[in-house]
Amino acid sequence: MRNKITEQLTRAGQLIEHNSFTIVDNEAGDHNYTDEQWPVVRRMIHASADFEFNGLTRFHSDAIRAGLQAILDGRPIVADVEMICVGLSKPRLNHFGVSSHQFISDDDVIARAKAENSTRAVQAMRKAQREGLLENGIIAIGNAPTALLEIKHLVEKDGVRPALIIGMPVGFVSAAESKEAITTLDGTPWIVTQGRKGGSTLVVSAIHALLAKVEQKP
């Protein structure tokens, strides 16, 4: 069954994307991902032209199931930066009743970050918690390691239970460490990229892969 909602809008665009996926499949060669996981990794490679994500991408054993269920349930996506919300296809999200949220530039977030000598990313995650968006939601972190570490704190100390954490911050200060820390959480599914590599584009591509998978469900 061919997807409709999660496809490119024109036949030409669809052919380009499908041919790109075929190239990725052929050049990637062998991998250790399941049939459920590989479409996520493939789309991440497609978005970045970086085959190192075949190996750098790690999945909690329940990540795919949890992500698909969250989308089916219309749970919100909470991002660390606006770039993720802008990159996500609004028609695709709307079709599944999913909303995306980010608070990084809100005046109250900036004020609290200054007052508490923390980062805007930390305060944005705390605001998302106050708004009731983290529970059973999809957390999408592509830029700020401090946001990912705050999510870990909220899970462990406050009992917050996201449906899925997609942790792929890029950078040099705490990026690798924050992603490794997320993999130690008990009972909270995650998808992460190991090391310094990551970015908002990868998070968007991972979510789009999950949306496409949901559309394929009978």
C-alpha positions as a Markdown table, in Angstrom:
| # | Residue | x | y | z |
|---|---|---|---|---|
| 1 | Met | 0.0 | 0.0 | 0.0 |
| 2 | Arg | 1.4 | 3.4 | -1.1 |
| 3 | Asn | 1.4 | 6.2 | 1.5 |
| 4 | Lys | -0.6 | 9.3 | 0.6 |
| 5 | Ile | -0.4 | 11.7 | 3.6 |
| 6 | Thr | 3.3 | 11.2 | 4.3 |
| 7 | Glu | 4.5 | 11.2 | 0.7 |
| 8 | Gln | 5.9 | 14.1 | -1.3 |
| 9 | Leu | 3.1 | 16.2 | -2.9 |
| 10 | Thr | 4.2 | 15.7 | -6.5 |
| 11 | Arg | 5.0 | 12.6 | -8.5 |
| 12 | Ala | 8.4 | 14.0 | -9.4 |
| 13 | Gly | 9.1 | 14.6 | -5.7 |
| 14 | Gln | 8.0 | 11.1 | -4.8 |
| 15 | Leu | 10.3 | 9.6 | -7.5 |
| 16 | Ile | 13.3 | 11.6 | -6.2 |
| 17 | Glu | 12.7 | 10.5 | -2.6 |
| 18 | His | 12.1 | 6.9 | -3.4 |
| 19 | Asn | 15.2 | 6.7 | -5.6 |
| 20 | Ser | 17.1 | 8.3 | -2.8 |
| 21 | Phe | 15.9 | 5.7 | -0.4 |
| 22 | Thr | 17.0 | 3.0 | -2.9 |
| 23 | Ile | 20.4 | 4.5 | -3.1 |
| 24 | Val | 20.7 | 4.6 | 0.7 |
| 25 | Asp | 19.6 | 0.9 | 1.0 |
| 26 | Asn | 22.1 | -0.2 | -1.7 |
| 27 | Glu | 25.1 | 1.8 | -0.3 |
| 28 | Ala | 24.4 | 1.2 | 3.3 |
| 29 | Gly | 24.8 | -2.5 | 2.9 |
| 30 | Asp | 24.5 | -4.7 | 5.9 |
| 31 | His | 23.2 | -3.3 | 9.2 |
| 32 | Asn | 22.0 | -4.6 | 12.5 |
| 33 | Tyr | 18.7 | -2.7 | 12.7 |
| 34 | Thr | 15.3 | -4.4 | 12.7 |
| 35 | Asp | 12.8 | -3.9 | 9.9 |
| 36 | Glu | 10.9 | -1.5 | 12.1 |
| 37 | Gln | 14.1 | 0.5 | 13.0 |
| 38 | Trp | 15.7 | 0.7 | 9.6 |
| 39 | Pro | 13.2 | 3.2 | 7.9 |
| 40 | Val | 14.1 | 5.7 | 10.7 |
| 41 | Val | 17.8 | 5.3 | 10.1 |
| 42 | Arg | 17.4 | 5.4 | 6.3 |
| 43 | Arg | 15.5 | 8.6 | 6.4 |
| 44 | Met | 18.1 | 10.1 | 8.8 |
| 45 | Ile | 20.9 | 9.2 | 6.3 |
| 46 | His | 18.7 | 10.6 | 3.4 |
| 47 | Ala | 18.4 | 13.9 | 5.3 |
| 48 | Ser | 22.1 | 14.2 | 6.1 |
| 49 | Ala | 23.9 | 12.2 | 3.4 |
| 50 | Asp | 25.9 | 10.7 | 6.3 |
| 51 | Phe | 26.2 | 7.0 | 6.3 |
| 52 | Glu | 27.8 | 7.0 | 9.8 |
| 53 | Phe | 24.3 | 7.1 | 11.2 |
| 54 | Asn | 24.1 | 3.4 | 10.2 |
| 55 | Gly | 25.7 | 2.4 | 13.4 |
| 56 | Leu | 25.6 | 5.7 | 15.4 |
| 57 | Thr | 21.8 | 5.5 | 15.8 |
| 58 | Arg | 20.6 | 3.5 | 18.8 |
| 59 | Phe | 17.1 | 2.4 | 19.8 |
| 60 | His | 15.5 | 1.4 | 23.0 |
| 61 | Ser | 13.8 | -2.0 | 22.4 |
| 62 | Asp | 10.3 | -0.4 | 22.7 |
| 63 | Ala | 11.1 | 2.9 | 20.9 |
| 64 | Ile | 9.3 | 2.3 | 17.6 |
| 65 | Arg | 6.1 | 0.8 | 19.2 |
| 66 | Ala | 6.0 | 3.7 | 21.7 |
| 67 | Gly | 6.5 | 6.3 | 19.1 |
| 68 | Leu | 3.8 | 4.9 | 16.8 |
| 69 | Gln | 1.3 | 4.6 | 19.7 |
| 70 | Ala | 2.0 | 8.2 | 20.8 |
| 71 | Ile | 1.2 | 9.4 | 17.2 |
| 72 | Leu | -1.9 | 7.3 | 17.0 |
| 73 | Asp | -3.0 | 8.8 | 20.3 |
| 74 | Gly | -2.4 | 12.3 | 19.1 |
| 75 | Arg | 0.1 | 13.1 | 21.8 |
| 76 | Pro | 2.1 | 16.3 | 21.5 |
| 77 | Ile | 5.7 | 16.7 | 20.3 |
| 78 | Val | 7.8 | 19.0 | 22.5 |
| 79 | Ala | 11.0 | 20.3 | 20.8 |
| 80 | Asp | 13.9 | 22.1 | 22.2 |
| 81 | Val | 14.2 | 24.6 | 19.3 |
| 82 | Glu | 11.9 | 26.2 | 16.7 |
| 83 | Met | 13.8 | 24.6 | 13.9 |
| 84 | Ile | 12.3 | 21.2 | 14.6 |
| 85 | Cys | 8.7 | 22.6 | 14.7 |
| 86 | Val | 9.3 | 24.5 | 11.4 |
| 87 | Gly | 10.8 | 21.4 | 9.8 |
| 88 | Leu | 7.9 | 19.1 | 10.7 |
| 89 | Ser | 5.2 | 18.8 | 8.0 |
| 90 | Lys | 2.1 | 20.5 | 9.4 |
| 91 | Pro | -0.3 | 18.6 | 7.1 |
| 92 | Arg | 1.2 | 15.3 | 8.2 |
| 93 | Leu | 0.9 | 16.3 | 11.9 |
| 94 | Asn | -2.6 | 17.6 | 11.5 |
| 95 | His | -3.7 | 14.4 | 9.8 |
| 96 | Phe | -2.9 | 12.5 | 12.9 |
| 97 | Gly | -4.0 | 15.2 | 15.3 |
| 98 | Val | -0.5 | 15.8 | 16.6 |
| 99 | Ser | 0.7 | 19.3 | 17.7 |
| 100 | Ser | 4.3 | 20.5 | 18.1 |
| 101 | His | 5.5 | 22.9 | 20.7 |
| 102 | Gln | 8.7 | 24.8 | 21.6 |
| 103 | Phe | 9.2 | 27.6 | 24.2 |
| 104 | Ile | 12.9 | 28.5 | 23.8 |
| 105 | Ser | 12.3 | 32.2 | 23.0 |
| 106 | Asp | 9.3 | 32.8 | 25.3 |
| 107 | Asp | 9.8 | 35.9 | 27.5 |
| 108 | Asp | 9.1 | 34.0 | 30.7 |
| 109 | Val | 11.6 | 31.2 | 29.7 |
| 110 | Ile | 14.3 | 33.8 | 29.1 |
| 111 | Ala | 13.5 | 35.6 | 32.3 |
| 112 | Arg | 13.7 | 32.4 | 34.4 |
| 113 | Ala | 16.9 | 31.3 | 32.7 |
| 114 | Lys | 18.6 | 34.7 | 33.6 |
| 115 | Ala | 17.2 | 34.7 | 37.2 |
| 116 | Glu | 18.3 | 31.1 | 37.9 |
| 117 | Asn | 21.6 | 31.2 | 35.9 |
| 118 | Ser | 20.4 | 28.2 | 33.8 |
| 119 | Thr | 19.8 | 27.8 | 30.1 |
| 120 | Arg | 16.7 | 28.7 | 28.1 |
| 121 | Ala | 16.6 | 25.0 | 27.0 |
| 122 | Val | 16.3 | 23.9 | 30.6 |
| 123 | Gln | 13.6 | 26.4 | 31.4 |
| 124 | Ala | 11.7 | 25.5 | 28.1 |
| 125 | Met | 11.5 | 21.9 | 29.3 |
| 126 | Arg | 10.2 | 23.0 | 32.7 |
| 127 | Lys | 7.6 | 25.1 | 31.0 |
| 128 | Ala | 6.5 | 22.2 | 28.9 |
| 129 | Gln | 6.1 | 20.2 | 32.1 |
| 130 | Arg | 4.0 | 22.9 | 33.7 |
| 131 | Glu | 1.9 | 23.0 | 30.5 |
| 132 | Gly | 1.3 | 19.2 | 30.8 |
| 133 | Leu | 2.9 | 18.4 | 27.5 |
| 134 | Leu | 5.6 | 16.0 | 28.6 |
| 135 | Glu | 3.5 | 13.2 | 30.0 |
| 136 | Asn | 3.0 | 10.6 | 27.2 |
| 137 | Gly | 4.4 | 13.0 | 24.7 |
| 138 | Ile | 7.3 | 12.8 | 22.2 |
| 139 | Ile | 10.3 | 14.8 | 23.4 |
| 140 | Ala | 12.4 | 16.0 | 20.4 |
| 141 | Ile | 15.8 | 17.3 | 21.2 |
| 142 | Gly | 18.2 | 18.2 | 18.3 |
| 143 | Asn | 20.2 | 21.1 | 19.6 |
| 144 | Ala | 20.5 | 21.5 | 23.4 |
| 145 | Pro | 22.2 | 18.9 | 25.5 |
| 146 | Thr | 21.0 | 20.8 | 28.6 |
| 147 | Ala | 17.4 | 20.2 | 27.5 |
| 148 | Leu | 18.1 | 16.4 | 27.3 |
| 149 | Leu | 19.7 | 16.4 | 30.7 |
| 150 | Glu | 16.7 | 18.3 | 32.2 |
| 151 | Ile | 14.4 | 15.7 | 30.7 |
| 152 | Lys | 16.4 | 13.0 | 32.4 |
| 153 | His | 16.1 | 14.9 | 35.7 |
| 154 | Leu | 12.4 | 15.3 | 35.3 |
| 155 | Val | 11.9 | 11.6 | 34.6 |
| 156 | Glu | 14.0 | 10.5 | 37.5 |
| 157 | Lys | 13.1 | 13.1 | 40.1 |
| 158 | Asp | 9.6 | 14.2 | 39.2 |
| 159 | Gly | 8.2 | 11.0 | 37.7 |
| 160 | Val | 7.5 | 12.4 | 34.3 |
| 161 | Arg | 6.8 | 9.7 | 31.8 |
| 162 | Pro | 7.2 | 10.7 | 28.1 |
| 163 | Ala | 6.1 | 8.2 | 25.5 |
| 164 | Leu | 9.4 | 8.6 | 23.6 |
| 165 | Ile | 12.6 | 10.7 | 23.9 |
| 166 | Ile | 14.3 | 11.4 | 20.6 |
| 167 | Gly | 17.7 | 12.7 | 21.8 |
| 168 | Met | 20.0 | 13.9 | 19.0 |
| 169 | Pro | 21.7 | 17.1 | 20.1 |
| 170 | Val | 24.7 | 18.1 | 18.1 |
| 171 | Gly | 27.9 | 19.7 | 19.5 |
| 172 | Phe | 30.9 | 19.5 | 21.7 |
| 173 | Val | 29.9 | 20.4 | 25.2 |
| 174 | Ser | 27.8 | 17.6 | 26.9 |
| 175 | Ala | 26.3 | 16.5 | 23.6 |
| 176 | Ala | 27.7 | 12.9 | 23.6 |
| 177 | Glu | 27.3 | 12.7 | 27.4 |
| 178 | Ser | 23.7 | 13.8 | 27.5 |
| 179 | Lys | 22.7 | 11.2 | 24.9 |
| 180 | Glu | 24.5 | 8.4 | 26.8 |
| 181 | Ala | 22.8 | 9.5 | 30.0 |
| 182 | Ile | 19.3 | 9.1 | 28.4 |
| 183 | Thr | 20.1 | 5.4 | 27.5 |
| 184 | Thr | 20.4 | 4.7 | 31.3 |
| 185 | Leu | 16.7 | 5.5 | 31.9 |
| 186 | Asp | 14.6 | 2.6 | 33.0 |
| 187 | Gly | 11.2 | 2.2 | 31.4 |
| 188 | Thr | 11.4 | 5.3 | 29.1 |
| 189 | Pro | 11.9 | 4.5 | 25.4 |
| 190 | Trp | 14.4 | 6.5 | 23.5 |
| 191 | Ile | 16.1 | 7.0 | 20.1 |
| 192 | Val | 19.6 | 8.6 | 20.2 |
| 193 | Thr | 22.7 | 9.2 | 18.1 |
| 194 | Gln | 26.0 | 8.4 | 19.7 |
| 195 | Gly | 28.8 | 10.9 | 20.0 |
| 196 | Arg | 28.9 | 14.5 | 18.8 |
| 197 | Lys | 26.8 | 14.1 | 15.7 |
| 198 | Gly | 23.1 | 14.9 | 15.6 |
| 199 | Gly | 20.9 | 17.9 | 14.9 |
| 200 | Ser | 17.4 | 19.1 | 14.4 |
| 201 | Thr | 17.3 | 17.8 | 10.8 |
| 202 | Leu | 17.8 | 14.3 | 12.1 |
| 203 | Val | 15.1 | 14.6 | 14.7 |
| 204 | Val | 12.7 | 15.9 | 12.0 |
| 205 | Ser | 13.5 | 13.0 | 9.7 |
| 206 | Ala | 13.1 | 10.4 | 12.5 |
| 207 | Ile | 9.6 | 11.8 | 13.3 |
| 208 | His | 8.6 | 11.9 | 9.6 |
| 209 | Ala | 9.7 | 8.2 | 9.4 |
| 210 | Leu | 7.4 | 7.4 | 12.4 |
| 211 | Leu | 4.6 | 9.3 | 10.8 |
| 212 | Ala | 5.0 | 7.3 | 7.5 |
| 213 | Lys | 5.1 | 4.1 | 9.5 |
| 214 | Val | 1.8 | 5.0 | 11.3 |
| 215 | Glu | 0.1 | 5.6 | 7.9 |
| 216 | Gln | 1.1 | 2.1 | 6.8 |
| 217 | Lys | -0.6 | 0.5 | 9.8 |
| 218 | Pro | -3.8 | -1.3 | 8.8 |
